[in-house]
Amino acid sequence: MTDTILHRLHENGRKRPNAPAYYEKIGSTWVPTSWKEYTNQVRQAARALVALGVQPNQNVTILGFNRPEWVIFDLASMLIGGAPAGIYTTNSPHECKYIIENAEAPVILVENQSQWKKIREVRDDIDCLKHIVLMKGTQIDDEMTLSWEAFMAKGDEVDESVVDARMNALQEDQLATLIYTSGTTGPPKGVMLSHKNLASTARNAQNLIELVPSDRTISYLPLSHIAEQMFTIHAAITAAYQVYYAEFSPQDHLNRNMKEMKPTVFFGVPRIFERFQAGVSAQLGHATGAKAKIAEWARGVGTKVNALHNRGQEPSGLLALQYKLAKKLVFDKVKDGLGLSEARIMIVSAAPISPEILQYLASLDMSILELYGQSEDCGPTTTNRPGAIKIGSVGQAWPGSEVKLGPDGEILVKGPNVFLGYFKSEEATASDLVDGWLHSGDLGAFDEEGFLSIVGRKKEIIITSGGKNIAPKNIEAALKNVSMVSQAVVIGEKRRYLTALLTLDPEAARAFAQEHGLEGQVLHEHPTLRAHLQKEIDEKVNSLFARVEHVRDFRVLPRDFTVEDGELTPTLKIKRRIINDNFADAIESMYTE
C-alpha cells in the first residue's frame, strides 16, 4: 500500500476525528481545528485546485507567513499529484518571479495585500501564472485574484471522487514538494523531494524522539524551509500531534505565544537559542548576593546532571536531591520565562551554533539536540538524540541513512531521505548527486563513536594570498564566544592575513556602555570597546588556532546583519558576498592602514 503524508492525514481524520490537529489565535483565544475538519479542508482545497485547472505533475507556489491556509494549500497540491513551492516572505518581486517561472506554477497563494502587490508588479511578465489566491482576511477586487472563501467555494464544482482518484494514483517516488534553496551563492535551486523522502523522514523523526499525539509545537519559522515543514506538517501528521500557529510578527509575539501554549517539542535556528542565552544571562547577571550564589550553584548542578543525561543516565543520591532543589529554585523559573516549562525535546539546526551556547543552556537544564543536514536530504544527515549527545558535534547518522567522508573529507549521505535532484537542472544534480550519494559541500570528521563534527564548508574555504587554505567556520564560532559579539564574518580571500567584521548584541552592548560610562557615545568605534574586544579575541580566539588562522584586525559594525539588507538568508545564514559588498570600505581599511 502506498504510504504518503496524505494517506496518513486521511487516517488521522478517520481514527481521531474529534482530536485537535492545529490551533490558531483568534482574538485572545487559541481555537482548535479537529483532524476530521483539517482533512476536509485539505480535500476541499484540492478540489478547488482541480477546478482551477491544476493537473498532476504541475506545481503551485505559496508566499506568506505560517498560517493554516499555507499548509492546507500545500497539502492540497500534493494530494492532487502536484507539488508546492514556498517563497520566502522577504523575497523581492524579482525573486518571486524567478521561482514562479522556474516552477512553472499556474497558481500562487499569497498572505495579504503587501505580498499581493509584489506579484502584481511582475505578473504581466509571467506567462505561466493564471490565478492568485489570498489567505483569509484580505479582499482585493481583481479579475485574476480569488479570496480564500471564493477559492474554497470553487471546490464544489469538482466531485470528491476526483480527489480520491488523484490520491490513489500517487507514487512514493513521485515529486511531492519543491524546496527552493535560499540562494547564498546564486539563484535558488528547486530541491525535488519525493513522497517517500517526506514520509520516511517524518516516520524516523517520530521514532527517534518518540513523538506522540499529546505533543505540541509552535510554527513560527519560515514554512518555505524544509525543517519547519517537517515539524509543522509532515512529522505533525505522522505522529498526530498538535501545531499552534504563531501570531504574525513572531519577533513580537513568539515568547507570549510560547508561554500560553507551552510547547513540548521546540525547534529553533541558532539565532533563537542565542537570544534565549543572551536574555537569561542578562537576567541572571542582575542577581546579587544570595540569589547570585544560588544561580551559580544551580548551574553547577545542571552541568553535572546534563552530562549524565547526555549518556542516557539519571542522577542519584545527593546529586538527585540537589537537582530537584535546583529545578525548584532556578531551572523551572528560567524555563517558564522562556515558555519552555514543558518542553521535553528541543532541537537546533539550519546553521552552526556555538558549543558554549549549548553548554550554558544545558547548565540551566535545557538539553538541546543539534541536528545537521540540508534541504537535499529532507533536513537531517546526522543528529544528536536523547541519551546520545556530544555537545560540539552534530550527532550520529540519521536512521536509515549512511553517512561517510569522501577522500577530501566532504560529508556524503545516502538513504531514503536523499532528494530526487534539482528541478530542471541536470548539471547541478549531476554535480551534487553521484551514484545515489549526496555530496553536501561540507567538510567533516567522525570520532570513534560515529559522532560527526563539521570542520568547514568546502566551497567557503578561504585561500590567502600566501596559498593557505583556511575554513572560516570554526574561527567565526570562536569569535561569537567573545562577549557582546552577535555575528562574525572572517575575511581573508586573496589577502595577506585574516580579519573579521563583528556586530554587537544590543543588550550586552548597552550593559557595557553603562558599566564604562559610555552612554550616548558612538560605542562601536570607542577605544575602550576595541581594547576589550581585542583582549578577548587574543584569549578566546587566536590562542586556539595556528598563527596563519589568527584574526589580525577587526571592525565593529554600527548595526547587525539583516535579511532586509540581503546579508542574511531567511533562515539567518550569512551571505558572504553581500556582506563583502555592503561593508567593502570597512574591509579595505583593515588592509590599507
C-alpha positions as CSV (number, residue, x, y, z in Angstrom):
1,M,0.0,0.0,0.0
2,T,1.3,3.5,-0.9
3,D,2.3,5.4,2.3
4,T,2.4,9.2,1.9
5,I,1.8,12.1,4.2
6,L,-1.6,12.5,2.5
7,H,-2.6,8.9,3.4
8,R,-1.6,9.5,7.0
9,L,-3.7,12.7,7.1
10,H,-6.8,10.8,6.0
11,E,-6.0,8.1,8.5
12,N,-6.0,10.7,11.3
13,G,-9.3,12.1,10.0
14,R,-10.8,8.6,10.4
15,K,-9.1,7.4,13.6
16,R,-9.2,10.6,15.7
17,P,-11.8,12.8,14.0
18,N,-12.5,15.0,17.0
19,A,-9.0,15.4,18.4
20,P,-7.3,18.8,17.8
21,A,-4.9,18.9,14.9
22,Y,-4.0,22.6,14.9
23,Y,-4.7,25.8,16.8
24,E,-4.8,29.4,15.6
25,K,-5.1,32.5,17.7
26,I,-8.5,34.3,17.1
27,G,-8.8,37.4,19.2
28,S,-7.3,36.3,22.6
29,T,-8.3,32.6,22.2
30,W,-6.5,29.6,20.8
31,V,-9.1,28.0,18.6
32,P,-8.7,24.3,17.7
33,T,-9.4,22.5,14.4
34,S,-10.0,18.8,14.5
35,W,-8.3,16.2,12.4
36,K,-11.6,15.5,10.6
37,E,-12.1,19.1,9.7
38,Y,-8.4,19.5,8.8
39,T,-8.7,16.6,6.3
40,N,-11.9,18.1,4.9
41,Q,-10.2,21.5,4.4
42,V,-7.3,19.9,2.5
43,R,-9.8,17.9,0.3
44,Q,-11.9,21.0,-0.4
45,A,-8.7,23.0,-1.4
46,A,-7.6,20.1,-3.5
47,R,-11.0,20.1,-5.4
48,A,-10.6,23.9,-5.8
49,L,-7.2,23.5,-7.4
50,V,-8.6,20.9,-9.8
51,A,-11.4,23.4,-10.6
52,L,-8.7,26.0,-11.4
53,G,-7.1,23.5,-13.9
54,V,-4.1,22.3,-11.9
55,Q,-3.0,19.0,-13.4
56,P,-1.0,16.1,-11.9
57,N,2.8,16.9,-12.0
58,Q,2.1,20.7,-12.0
59,N,3.5,22.9,-9.3
60,V,1.9,25.7,-7.3
61,T,3.6,28.4,-5.2
62,I,2.9,29.9,-1.7
63,L,4.0,33.3,-0.4
64,G,3.2,34.1,3.2
65,F,3.8,33.7,6.9
66,N,2.9,30.5,8.7
67,R,-0.9,30.1,8.8
68,P,-3.3,27.1,8.4
69,E,-4.1,28.2,4.8
70,W,-0.4,27.8,3.9
71,V,-0.4,24.2,5.0
72,I,-3.9,23.4,3.6
73,F,-2.9,24.7,0.2
74,D,0.5,22.9,0.4
75,L,-1.1,19.5,1.2
76,A,-3.9,20.0,-1.3
77,S,-1.5,20.5,-4.2
78,M,0.3,17.2,-3.1
79,L,-3.0,15.4,-2.8
80,I,-3.9,16.0,-6.5
81,G,-0.4,14.9,-7.7
82,G,1.2,18.3,-7.9
83,A,4.0,19.9,-5.9
84,P,4.0,23.1,-3.8
85,A,6.9,25.5,-3.7
86,G,7.2,28.0,-0.8
87,I,8.6,31.5,-1.4
88,Y,10.2,33.4,1.5
89,T,8.1,36.4,2.6
90,T,11.3,38.6,2.4
91,N,11.8,37.9,-1.3
92,S,11.7,40.8,-3.7
93,P,9.2,40.9,-6.6
94,H,12.0,39.8,-8.9
95,E,12.9,36.8,-6.7
96,C,9.3,35.8,-6.5
97,K,9.0,36.0,-10.3
98,Y,12.1,33.8,-10.7
99,I,10.6,31.0,-8.5
100,I,7.1,31.1,-10.1
101,E,8.6,30.9,-13.6
102,N,11.1,28.2,-12.7
103,A,8.4,26.1,-11.0
104,E,6.0,26.9,-14.0
105,A,3.3,27.5,-11.4
106,P,-0.2,28.5,-12.7
107,V,-1.5,29.3,-9.2
108,I,0.0,31.2,-6.2
109,L,-1.3,31.6,-2.7
110,V,-0.4,35.0,-1.1
111,E,-0.8,36.1,2.5
112,N,-2.0,39.7,2.3
113,Q,-2.1,42.9,0.2
114,S,1.6,43.7,0.6
115,Q,2.6,40.3,-0.7
116,W,-0.1,40.5,-3.5
117,K,1.5,43.8,-4.6
118,K,4.8,42.0,-5.2
119,I,3.1,39.6,-7.6
120,R,1.0,42.4,-9.2
121,E,4.3,44.2,-10.0
122,V,5.7,41.3,-12.1
123,R,2.7,39.2,-13.1
124,D,2.4,40.6,-16.6
125,D,5.8,39.2,-17.3
126,I,5.0,35.7,-16.0
127,D,3.3,33.7,-18.8
128,C,2.5,30.6,-16.6
129,L,0.7,32.4,-13.8
130,K,-3.2,32.3,-14.2
131,H,-4.6,32.7,-10.6
132,I,-3.7,34.5,-7.4
133,V,-5.4,33.2,-4.2
134,L,-5.5,35.2,-1.0
135,M,-5.3,33.9,2.6
136,K,-8.1,34.8,4.9
137,G,-8.7,38.4,5.9
138,T,-7.8,40.0,2.6
139,Q,-10.2,41.1,-0.2
140,I,-8.9,42.5,-3.4
141,D,-11.1,43.4,-6.4
142,D,-9.0,42.0,-9.3
143,E,-10.1,39.6,-12.0
144,M,-7.0,37.4,-11.6
145,T,-7.4,37.2,-7.8
146,L,-9.6,35.0,-5.6
147,S,-10.4,35.4,-1.9
148,W,-9.8,32.3,0.3
149,E,-13.5,31.8,0.6
150,A,-14.1,32.2,-3.1
151,F,-11.2,29.8,-3.8
152,M,-12.6,27.1,-1.4
153,A,-16.1,27.5,-2.9
154,K,-14.6,26.6,-6.3
155,G,-14.1,23.1,-4.9
156,D,-17.9,22.5,-5.0
157,E,-17.6,22.3,-8.8
158,V,-15.5,19.1,-8.6
159,D,-16.7,15.7,-7.3
160,E,-15.0,14.1,-4.3
161,S,-14.2,11.0,-6.4
162,V,-11.7,13.1,-8.5
163,V,-9.6,13.8,-5.4
164,D,-9.8,10.1,-4.4
165,A,-8.6,9.1,-7.8
166,R,-5.7,11.6,-7.7
167,M,-4.6,10.3,-4.3
168,N,-4.8,6.7,-5.3
169,A,-2.6,7.5,-8.2
170,L,0.2,8.9,-6.0
171,Q,3.6,7.0,-6.2
172,E,6.1,7.1,-3.4
173,D,9.0,8.0,-5.7
174,Q,6.9,10.9,-7.3
175,L,7.8,14.6,-6.8
176,A,5.9,15.8,-3.7
177,T,7.4,19.2,-2.9
178,L,9.9,21.7,-4.1
179,I,12.2,23.5,-1.6
180,Y,14.0,26.4,-3.1
181,T,17.4,26.9,-1.6
182,S,18.0,30.4,-0.1
183,G,20.5,31.2,-2.8
184,T,23.6,32.1,-0.8
185,T,25.8,31.6,-3.8
186,G,23.5,32.3,-6.8
187,P,19.9,31.9,-8.0
188,P,17.9,29.4,-5.8
189,K,17.6,25.8,-7.0
190,G,14.5,23.8,-6.6
191,V,15.2,20.8,-4.5
192,M,12.9,17.9,-5.5
193,L,11.7,15.8,-2.6
194,S,9.5,12.7,-3.2
195,H,6.6,11.4,-1.1
196,K,9.0,8.7,0.1
197,N,11.6,11.3,1.2
198,L,9.0,13.1,3.3
199,A,7.2,10.1,4.7
200,S,10.4,8.2,5.7
201,T,12.0,11.2,7.3
202,A,8.9,12.0,9.3
203,R,8.5,8.4,10.5
204,N,12.1,8.3,11.6
205,A,11.7,11.5,13.4
206,Q,8.7,10.2,15.2
207,N,10.5,7.1,16.3
208,L,13.8,8.8,17.2
209,I,12.4,11.4,19.6
210,E,9.2,9.4,20.5
211,L,6.7,11.9,19.2
212,V,3.1,11.2,20.4
213,P,-0.3,12.7,19.8
214,S,-0.2,14.6,23.1
215,D,2.9,16.6,21.9
216,R,2.5,20.2,20.7
217,T,4.8,22.6,18.8
218,I,4.7,26.1,17.6
219,S,5.0,27.0,14.0
220,Y,6.9,30.3,13.6
221,L,10.0,29.8,11.3
222,P,9.6,30.2,7.5
223,L,7.5,27.3,6.1
224,S,9.5,27.6,2.9
225,H,12.3,25.8,4.8
226,I,12.2,22.0,4.9
227,A,13.0,21.9,8.7
228,E,9.9,23.9,9.6
229,Q,7.8,22.0,7.2
230,M,8.9,18.7,8.8
231,F,7.8,19.9,12.3
232,T,4.7,21.8,11.2
233,I,3.4,19.4,8.5
234,H,5.0,16.0,8.0
235,A,6.0,14.9,11.5
236,A,2.9,16.5,12.9
237,I,0.6,14.5,10.7
238,T,2.7,11.3,11.1
239,A,2.6,11.4,14.9
240,A,-0.8,13.2,15.1
241,Y,0.5,15.9,17.4
242,Q,-0.8,19.5,17.7
243,V,0.5,22.5,15.9
244,Y,0.0,26.1,17.2
245,Y,0.5,28.8,14.6
246,A,2.3,31.8,16.0
247,E,0.7,35.2,15.6
248,F,2.1,37.5,12.9
249,S,5.3,39.3,13.7
250,P,6.8,36.4,15.6
251,Q,9.6,38.6,17.0
252,D,6.9,40.4,19.0
253,H,4.6,37.6,19.9
254,L,6.7,34.4,20.0
255,N,7.6,34.5,23.7
256,R,4.0,35.4,24.7
257,N,2.6,32.6,22.4
258,M,5.0,30.1,23.9
259,K,4.1,31.0,27.4
260,E,0.4,30.5,26.5
261,M,0.7,27.1,24.7
262,K,3.9,25.7,26.3
263,P,5.4,23.6,23.5
264,T,6.6,20.1,24.4
265,V,8.6,20.0,21.1
266,F,10.5,23.1,20.1
267,F,12.6,23.6,17.0
268,G,14.8,26.7,16.5
269,V,17.7,28.1,14.4
270,P,20.9,29.1,16.3
271,R,19.8,32.7,16.5
272,I,16.8,31.9,18.6
273,F,18.8,30.0,21.2
274,E,21.5,32.7,21.1
275,R,18.7,35.2,22.1
276,F,17.5,32.9,24.8
277,Q,21.0,32.6,26.2
278,A,21.6,36.4,26.0
279,G,18.3,37.2,27.7
280,V,18.8,34.7,30.5
281,S,22.4,35.7,31.0
282,A,21.5,39.3,31.3
283,Q,18.7,38.5,33.8
284,L,20.9,36.3,35.9
285,G,23.6,38.9,35.7
286,H,21.4,41.4,37.6
287,A,21.2,38.9,40.6
288,T,23.3,39.8,43.6
289,G,24.2,38.3,47.0
290,A,22.4,35.0,47.9
291,K,20.4,34.9,44.6
292,A,23.6,35.1,42.5
293,K,25.2,32.4,44.5
294,I,22.1,30.1,44.2
295,A,22.1,30.6,40.5
296,E,25.8,29.8,40.2
297,W,25.3,26.7,42.4
298,A,22.3,25.6,40.4
299,R,24.2,25.9,37.1
300,G,27.0,23.7,38.5
301,V,24.4,21.1,39.4
302,G,22.8,21.4,36.0
303,T,26.1,20.8,34.2
304,K,26.7,17.6,36.2
305,V,23.2,16.3,35.6
306,N,23.2,17.2,31.9
307,A,26.5,15.2,31.5
308,L,24.6,12.2,32.8
309,H,21.5,12.8,30.6
310,N,23.8,13.1,27.5
311,R,24.8,9.5,28.2
312,G,21.2,8.3,28.9
313,Q,21.7,8.2,32.7
314,E,19.9,9.8,35.6
315,P,21.3,11.4,38.8
316,S,21.1,9.5,42.0
317,G,21.8,10.1,45.7
318,L,22.9,13.6,46.7
319,L,23.0,14.9,43.2
320,A,19.4,13.8,42.6
321,L,18.3,15.8,45.7
322,Q,20.4,18.8,44.6
323,Y,18.9,18.6,41.1
324,K,15.3,18.6,42.5
325,L,16.1,21.7,44.6
326,A,17.9,23.5,41.7
327,K,14.8,22.8,39.5
328,K,12.5,24.4,42.0
329,L,14.7,27.4,42.8
330,V,16.2,28.3,39.4
331,F,15.5,26.0,36.4
332,D,11.7,25.9,36.4
333,K,11.6,29.7,36.7
334,V,14.0,30.3,33.8
335,K,12.2,27.9,31.5
336,D,8.8,29.3,32.5
337,G,10.1,32.8,31.5
338,L,11.0,31.4,28.0
339,G,7.8,29.5,27.6
340,L,9.7,26.2,27.7
341,S,8.5,24.9,31.0
342,E,7.0,21.7,29.4
343,A,9.5,21.3,26.5
344,R,10.9,17.8,26.5
345,I,12.5,17.9,23.1
346,M,14.5,21.0,21.9
347,I,16.3,20.9,18.5
348,V,18.6,23.3,16.8
349,S,19.6,23.2,13.2
350,A,20.0,25.1,9.9
351,A,23.3,26.7,10.8
352,P,26.3,26.2,13.2
353,I,25.7,27.0,16.8
354,S,28.4,27.8,19.4
355,P,29.0,24.9,21.8
356,E,29.3,27.5,24.6
357,I,25.6,28.5,24.0
358,L,24.5,24.8,24.3
359,Q,26.6,24.3,27.4
360,Y,25.2,27.4,29.0
361,L,21.6,26.4,28.4
362,A,22.4,22.8,29.4
363,S,23.6,24.2,32.8
364,L,20.1,25.5,33.2
365,D,18.5,22.1,32.5
366,M,17.8,22.8,28.8
367,S,19.3,19.9,26.8
368,I,19.3,20.9,23.1
369,L,19.8,18.4,20.3
370,E,21.9,19.7,17.5
371,L,20.9,18.3,14.1
372,Y,22.8,18.7,10.8
373,G,21.6,18.4,7.2
374,Q,20.3,20.2,4.2
375,S,17.2,20.6,2.1
376,E,18.6,17.9,-0.2
377,D,18.1,15.2,2.4
378,C,14.9,16.5,3.9
379,G,16.7,18.3,6.7
380,P,18.6,15.6,8.6
381,T,22.0,14.0,7.8
382,T,23.1,13.4,11.4
383,T,21.6,14.3,14.8
384,N,22.2,14.1,18.5
385,R,19.4,12.2,20.1
386,P,18.1,11.7,23.7
387,G,20.7,9.8,25.7
388,A,23.3,10.2,23.0
389,I,24.5,13.7,22.9
390,K,28.0,15.2,22.4
391,I,28.0,19.0,22.5
392,G,30.2,20.3,19.8
393,S,29.2,17.5,17.4
394,V,26.2,17.2,15.2
395,G,25.5,13.7,16.3
396,Q,25.3,10.3,14.6
397,A,23.8,9.2,11.2
398,W,20.1,9.7,10.7
399,P,18.2,6.4,11.0
400,G,18.1,4.6,7.7
401,S,20.9,6.7,6.2
402,E,24.5,6.0,5.5
403,V,27.0,8.8,6.1
404,K,30.7,8.8,5.2
405,L,33.5,11.1,4.2
406,G,34.9,11.5,0.7
407,P,38.7,11.5,0.0
408,D,38.8,15.2,0.7
409,G,36.8,15.0,3.9
410,E,33.5,16.0,2.3
411,I,30.4,14.7,4.0
412,L,28.4,12.3,1.8
413,V,25.0,10.8,2.6
414,K,22.8,8.1,1.1
415,G,19.4,6.9,2.1
416,P,15.6,7.2,1.7
417,N,15.7,10.9,2.7
418,V,18.0,11.9,-0.2
419,F,16.4,14.0,-2.9
420,L,15.5,13.3,-6.5
421,G,17.7,16.1,-7.8
422,Y,17.3,19.8,-8.7
423,F,14.3,20.8,-10.7
424,K,15.2,21.5,-14.4
425,S,18.9,21.5,-13.6
426,E,20.6,18.3,-14.7
427,E,24.1,19.8,-14.4
428,A,23.6,20.8,-10.7
429,T,22.1,17.4,-10.0
430,A,25.0,15.5,-11.6
431,S,27.4,17.6,-9.5
432,D,25.7,17.1,-6.1
433,L,24.1,13.6,-6.5
434,V,26.6,10.9,-7.6
435,D,25.6,7.2,-7.6
436,G,22.9,8.0,-5.0
437,W,25.3,9.8,-2.7
438,L,24.5,13.4,-1.8
439,H,27.7,15.5,-1.8
440,S,27.0,18.0,0.9
441,G,29.8,20.5,0.2
442,D,30.6,20.4,4.0
443,L,33.8,19.1,5.5
444,G,33.6,16.8,8.5
445,A,35.3,14.4,10.9
446,F,34.0,11.4,12.8
447,D,35.1,10.4,16.3
448,E,35.3,6.7,17.4
449,E,31.6,6.6,18.3
450,G,30.4,7.9,15.0
451,F,29.7,11.4,16.1
452,L,30.2,13.9,13.3
453,S,31.8,17.3,13.7
454,I,31.6,19.9,10.9
455,V,35.1,21.2,10.1
456,G,34.2,23.7,7.4
457,R,32.5,24.4,4.2
458,K,34.1,23.1,1.0
459,K,33.0,26.0,-1.1
460,E,33.7,28.6,1.7
461,I,37.4,27.8,2.1
462,I,39.4,31.0,2.3
463,I,42.6,30.9,0.3
464,T,45.0,33.6,1.4
465,S,47.5,35.3,-0.9
466,G,50.1,33.1,0.7
467,G,48.2,30.0,-0.6
468,K,47.0,28.8,2.8
469,N,43.6,27.1,2.8
470,I,41.5,28.2,5.9
471,A,38.0,27.1,6.9
472,P,36.4,30.2,8.4
473,K,33.5,28.4,10.3
474,N,35.4,27.4,13.4
475,I,37.1,30.8,13.7
476,E,33.7,32.5,13.4
477,A,32.2,30.2,16.0
478,A,35.0,31.2,18.4
479,L,34.5,34.9,17.7
480,K,30.9,34.6,18.6
481,N,32.1,33.4,22.1
482,V,33.6,36.9,22.6
483,S,31.4,38.9,25.0
484,M,28.9,41.2,23.2
485,V,29.6,39.7,19.7
486,S,26.4,38.8,17.9
487,Q,27.7,37.9,14.4
488,A,31.1,37.4,13.0
489,V,32.4,37.1,9.4
490,V,36.0,36.2,8.7
491,I,37.7,38.0,5.8
492,G,40.9,36.9,4.0
493,E,40.3,35.6,0.5
494,K,43.5,36.5,-1.6
495,R,44.6,38.7,1.4
496,R,47.8,38.5,3.4
497,Y,46.1,37.8,6.7
498,L,42.7,37.2,8.3
499,T,40.5,40.0,9.6
500,A,36.9,40.0,10.9
501,L,33.7,42.0,10.8
502,L,31.8,41.9,14.1
503,T,28.3,43.0,15.1
504,L,27.2,43.6,18.7
505,D,24.3,42.2,20.7
506,P,22.3,45.3,21.6
507,E,21.5,44.4,25.2
508,A,25.1,43.3,26.0
509,A,26.4,46.5,24.4
510,R,24.1,48.7,26.4
511,A,25.3,47.0,29.6
512,F,28.9,47.5,28.6
513,A,28.3,51.2,27.9
514,Q,26.6,51.7,31.3
515,E,29.4,49.9,33.1
516,H,32.1,52.0,31.5
517,G,30.2,55.3,31.4
518,L,29.9,55.4,27.7
519,E,26.2,56.1,27.3
520,G,25.5,58.5,24.4
521,Q,28.8,57.8,22.7
522,V,29.5,56.0,19.4
523,L,30.2,52.7,21.1
524,H,31.3,50.7,18.0
525,E,34.2,53.0,17.4
526,H,35.2,53.6,21.0
527,P,38.8,52.7,22.0
528,T,37.6,51.2,25.3
529,L,35.3,48.7,23.5
530,R,38.0,47.9,21.0
531,A,40.6,47.2,23.7
532,H,38.1,45.0,25.5
533,L,37.3,43.0,22.3
534,Q,41.0,42.7,21.3
535,K,41.9,41.2,24.7
536,E,39.1,38.6,24.4
537,I,40.0,37.8,20.8
538,D,43.5,37.1,21.8
539,E,42.4,34.9,24.7
540,K,39.4,33.2,23.2
541,V,40.1,33.0,19.5
542,N,43.8,33.5,18.5
543,S,45.0,31.2,21.3
544,L,43.0,28.3,19.8
545,F,44.3,28.5,16.2
546,A,47.5,28.3,14.3
547,R,49.3,31.5,13.6
548,V,48.1,31.7,10.0
549,E,44.5,31.5,11.3
550,H,44.8,34.4,13.7
551,V,42.5,37.3,13.4
552,R,44.9,40.2,12.9
553,D,42.4,43.1,12.8
554,F,38.6,43.6,13.1
555,R,35.9,46.2,12.7
556,V,32.8,46.6,14.8
557,L,29.9,47.4,12.5
558,P,27.3,50.0,13.5
559,R,24.4,47.5,13.1
560,D,23.7,43.8,12.9
561,F,23.3,41.9,9.7
562,T,19.7,41.8,8.4
563,V,17.6,39.8,6.0
564,E,16.2,43.1,4.6
565,D,19.7,44.3,3.6
566,G,20.3,41.0,1.9
567,E,23.1,40.0,4.3
568,L,21.2,37.0,5.8
569,T,19.1,34.4,4.2
570,P,15.5,34.0,5.7
571,T,17.0,31.2,7.8
572,L,19.6,33.6,9.1
573,K,22.7,32.2,7.3
574,I,25.2,34.8,6.3
575,K,25.6,35.8,2.7
576,R,29.3,36.5,2.4
577,R,29.3,38.1,-1.0
578,I,26.6,40.7,0.0
579,I,28.4,41.4,3.3
580,N,31.7,41.9,1.5
581,D,29.9,44.4,-0.9
582,N,28.0,46.2,1.8
583,F,31.0,46.7,4.1
584,A,33.7,47.0,1.4
585,D,35.1,50.2,2.9
586,A,35.5,48.7,6.4
587,I,37.2,45.7,4.9
588,E,39.6,47.7,2.8
589,S,40.5,49.8,5.9
590,M,41.9,46.7,7.6
591,Y,44.4,46.1,4.8
592,T,45.4,49.7,3.9
593,E,46.1,51.2,7.3
